[in-house]
Every structure is written in structure tokens, then in C-alpha cells.
Amino acid sequence: MSQTVYFPDGFVWGTATAAYQIEGAWDENGRGLSVWDTFCRQPGKVRHGDTGDVAADHYHRWREDVGLMAELGLKAYRFSVSWPRIIPAGSGSVNPAGLDFYDRLVDELLARGIEPFVTLFHWDLPQVLQDRGGWPNRDTVYHFAEYARVVGQRLGDRVTCWITHNEPFVVAILGYFLGEHAPGLQDPVAAFQTGHHLLLSHGYAVEALRGVTDRPLQVGITLNLRPVHPASDTEADRQAARRLDGVLNRIFLDPLLRGRYPADVQTLLGPVFPVLEPGDLTRIAVPIDFLGINYYSRTVARHDPDYPLIQAVQTHPEGNEYSQMWEIYPEGIYELLTRVREEYDPARIYITENGIPVPDGLDFDGRVRDERRIRYLRNHLFHIHRAIEAGVPVEGYFVWSFSDNFEWAYGYDMRFGIVYVDYETQQRTVKDSGRWYAEVILRNGLADGLQ
Ligand code: IFM
């Protein structure tokens, strides 16, 4: 039986993107190089040798994009600022043209009644800073705080909602441990030091942002979190799940919201546990206004004595439903949200990303019939609604992503948008999921429950 569920009044309905994934214009108007410009040019790192050089050409088409957002009735838009567009060498001189671009974007959004949510770092570290050691170098922390201050000073009179970092786990582990993302290193010491420095720079950036204006800003950080389940009921797999939960979730949640690293993670990491300086934990645990959560899937963990350090691997049990990248597990978002509420009790939560890659395309009549995406979004929203009913303070939801874009090491093979992008012509087409989402926003609810 279908069931209509309504979200709380004022619920923030949005979509999200990131600078490198959509903007293009990689060498225009004074932008410096980022680690992703360099990484994409290394043979074999990104599928088909794709780059973000042009991407969805949002740098030139931002006004049209904001127009589409308005048509869909979006209440909010989460985008990231490109650090190398603002401070091309990572520290030192500011590029006025970079600031002007985001200034105009913010004005246009506000003129259309769309609340900007600004992410300061979505992975595009200026290459010059990487050449000086990147995130494992503590100096990068202070450069990030300065960059936060510069952006805050320019936009803080109009932008209320700020996210310091997006998914520190991915930067640290995929970038510095597994080498699958820029800068492509495989160095566990550098990886965990990166994780710590990202959190520390968050603390400094929160302080910097609050110092730029008397307006009450809402500042938070976005983590990618997953429930971790054991592959079997054995003690070995249960312990493996606990270890993976430690390095995926608790290593970020605990310092941010409890002011300490989890003792079992510290023991597990032993010599690769990061170097801390006195006062770091206090700074990391600076009170935040909200926690951003990106949810896509869960992890199923199996004990593997051969896997370095963690002795656990992720398995993909047969019979479950998968997308092109992950298992589809909507009930996990309820489990995660209720756990975060119970164990960490953040003041408020935004689901800052949720979405699915679907190999969709234009049908002969010009429509994109991405039913699978609609089903994915609907089912996740249904479980988010359950969590809200159970008392979890979720105040908004951002679909990943507004438009198809550059999906990092997968290049343009993955399409996450609710707006289709023809990369030849850069023509935009609202997918069926986009129209469906517009109805959800209008209704402030789901007319057709779980499917
Ligand atoms: O495209 C990414 C985004 O940059 C960060 N979160 C996950 C998305 C899908 O992989």
C-alpha cells in the first residue's frame, strides 16, 4: 500500500556539486594548478585519460545552471570553491577573478531564492602545496585557514552555511594510502597524518570563518560514513568489522565530536598513528553547528590476515543489489543516522550527498528515463524520514549530483546527475529523476513511500 510521508516544515531540499567535477576552465582567469590537474595527466590514473579540463563547463554556464535549479524549485545548492582559483599557489597572492566568480554565483543563487552551502575543500589542493609535501605537511593546515579567511571575508556577508571539508577519509585513504586519487601516493604514514591535518585545518577554518563577520554563520564538516557489518557471525569477522568501522567512521567522528581518537584505532595503527601536537584535539573538537553526512552504501567486512594494517577487507555478498559502484542499501541510512544521534548527538545533521550512478542516456524523444535513480532516492528519503520520526535532527538533504560530472578516477563513465549533460554540446536535459525530485520538493514529501 502506498504511503505519503511529509518532511518537517523548512526542510532544506538541495543538490550538490564540486568545483573540479563541474567547472572546467582549468587554466582560465588566473586559476592555478591543482593536484587533480596533475593526476589526470598521469597515464592510467583516470579512465580513458579523462580530465576535468572542461567537465560540465559550469564556469561558463553557471547562470543557465542556476536557472535550472530554480525551475526545479531547489531550496539550496551545495558547491565547492576551488582553492587554486582563489589562491593559485595555495598561499600568498589572491586571484580577484576567482573570488569574483563565486561572488556572482552566490548573488544569482540568492536572487533565485536558493540558499548557498559553500564547501571550502573538495579535494583540489593547489599543486604548489603538494610539491611542498601536501596535507602531511603541517604548514598546509595554516594555509587552509588563511584560504578559509579569504573566502569567508568575500562571501560571509551573504553565505550563512559553510562546510570546511568534504570526506576527509577519501582524501587521506584514497589519495595518500591506496593511491587511487590525487596525489596518488601509497604511504600509510602520510595518509593518517593527512587525516589528522584535515581535521586540524577544519578546526582552524571554523575559527577563521567565525572571525570574518558578526553574522551568525552555520559551520560544519562533511564526512562520508557507512555502517559496517561483519560478513559472517564469526568473532574474526565481527572484529574485522569493528576495525573497519574504526578507520572509516570513528577516526573522524570521535575527534570531531568527542575530542579524542578512539583507543582501539590508536592501538591498531601503532607506528602509523599520526603525530599530534598539544592542543590539536581541542582545536579539532571546536563546536560545530551541524554535521554533514554523505551516505551511499554500507561496508561488509571480512577478516583477512594478509591485508596490511587493518587485516580486514570489504566483500560484496552475492544476491545483494548493486549499482555501478556500490551495493544499494537504503536501510543503512537509518541505521547510520540513529547511531550517530545516539553516540555523538550532533546539534543538527544535513545529508550533504546521496545518489547513484546510472548508465542513462537520452531516449529518442529527448527524455532520460532514469527510474533506477528515482527508486534509489525515494527509498533513501523514506529511511531518512523514519530517522527524523525517531528523533534524529536531519534538517536537509542534497542529491548528489545536480548534473552529470567528472567522477574522479572513473572519469565521465559514471553519471550521477539529475540533469543530463551531453559532453559534446554541453546541452543540459532534466532527467525524469529531476522532475520527480521537483515534485518531492513541492510536496515537501514522498507521495509513494518505499518501493
Ligand atoms: O563524486 C563523488 C563526490 O565528489 C564525493 N562523494 C561521492 C561522490 C560519488 O562518488
Boltz pocket constraint, residues with backbone or C-beta under 6 A from the ligand:
constraints:
  - pocket:
      binder: B
      contacts: [[A, 18], [A, 21], [A, 167], [A, 294], [A, 353], [A, 400], [A, 406], [A, 407], [A, 408], [A, 416]]
      max_distance: 6.0
